[in-house]
Amino acid sequence: MDDDDNEPVESETKDEAEAELTPQDSDVTLYCEAEVLPSVEKEKSAREDSETDLEIEDTEKFFNIGQKELYLEACKLVGVVPASYFIRNMEESCVNLNHHGLGPMGTKAIAITLVSNTTVLKLELGDNCIQEEGIMSLMEMLHENYYLQELNVSDNNLGLEGARIISNFLQENNSSLWKLKLSGNSFKEECAALLCQALSSNYRIRSLNLSHNEFSDIGGEHLGQMLALNVGLQSLNLSWNHFNIRGAVALCNGLRSNVTLKKLDVSMNGFGNEGALALGDALRLNSCLVYVDVSRNGITNEGASKISKGLENNECLQVLKLFLNPLSLEGAYSLIMAIKRNPKSRMEDIDISNVLVSEQFVKVLDGVCAIHPQLDVVYKGLQGLSTKKSISLGTNPMRLIQSYTEQKKISVVEFFRSLNPTGLMTMPVGDFRKAMIQQSNILINRYQVRELIKKLDEKKGMVNFSFLKAWKSQQPVRSESKCQSKKFWQVVWL
């Protein structure tokens, strides 16, 4: 919960190739004693100054040199070829070094440089074979760097020792890091125990990705215990692990008393109907979760019925994904009827997009949506009809809106702004859907609204009206997106 474009592995530049690289003993470490900005108060841990793994022999040499020179010196000291991409982008707020083959020493050179760097807020180091020494260098860098906020070290096969190093860092709780991606690192049950022990008392990490690891039932028990105690996590991705019934039940039990987690992805596991029962019980008591993904978990109609029991009393969940579970029309009915019976439901999206429904189901759904106009249910299509024929989108919704705005002599943007009580150019998807369905000026159905949202949704649960500024001229809109301070243009056709 990232998706940045990957840069190819860099070769050394002409100038850098001339630098004489001298291998250094791995015990010789680098600690850049960069001057601390007066405005930044650092909570230093009680470590002896000479024992950090990022020491250098001649610290005075590194006091006043620039970032590029510092990086080149670090590469020379540890014996690696500099990555030209890092040199070009070390002053950007987002640095993407995924798949660059850095290895532990290349990672160490970057860690040395980042000790005194104040511009990089997001660092991507996925699939770099950084090993234990590399992750140790990064964690020690974070003891000194109070600017880095997001770190991706996925797919580095860190294993038990890597988990131990990360856990020790998390227990000290003294950096600005709030987003950590640890996907695909061969973490097993012992790793879950270490990480969960640290996270039970860590309140700084708000987003954690542990997908594509090897946690099973014991791991689920550790994670459940952690969730019952943690007061920091807001997003947790546990997809593509090995949870079965026992682990699923333990995990869901932890959700009962959790008060901060908003997004949970446990797709591609083995919850089954017993896990669905535990999830339903958790949803009945939990007052924080807004997004739950239990796609492909072996949940049948019986399990959907158990989840529905929780939905009847839940007042916060907005998104429920049940894609690729063996559900049929019966399970689909139980879900929408639960929303109908709950006048305080805030449900916006239910994904059962592998389920064929009937015309009667669509009629019932229309009735539910009349009570809850923010709701959208995505299903495969109508029984006996092709998907294309089962849902008629009718007239292009933007054409309807444009026709209305021309009659009223207002802009398209002004129309959308009028739907938003705040008058801003962005709006939550559920509020937008509700406002569009309830407005009386343009006859538009929920399928057409869905098409609008696809064009306007920024994939963060918000719609953005600024993309519509060029609608009248039917020109492509240039939308500026940023990976922090790095600019790139995205062409959006309406």
Secondary structure, 3 states (H helix, E strand, C coil): CCCCCCCCCCCCCHHHHCCCCCCCCCCCCECCCCCCCCCCCCCCCCCCCCCCCECCCCHHHHCCCCHHHHHHHHHHHHCCCCCHHHHHHCCCCEEECCCCCCHHHHHHHHHHHHCCCCCCCEEECCCCCCHHHHHHHHHHHHHHCCCCCEEECCCCCCHHHHHHHHHHHHHHCCCCCCEEECCCCCCCHHHHHHHHHHHCCCCCCCEEECCCCCCCHHHHHHHHHHHHHCCCCCEEECCCCCCCHHHHHHHHHHHHHCCCCCEEECCCCCCHHHHHHHHHHHHHHCCCCCEEECCCCCCCHHHHHHHHHHHCCCCCCCEEECCCCCCCHHHHHHHHHHHHCCCCCCCCEEEEEEEEECHHHHHHHHHHHHHCCCCEEEEEEECCCCHHHHCCCCCCHHHHHHHHHHHHCCCHHHHHHHHCCCCCCEEEHHHHHHHHHHCCCCCCCHHHHHHHHHHHECCCCEEEHHHHHHCCCCCCEEEEEEECCEEEEEEECC
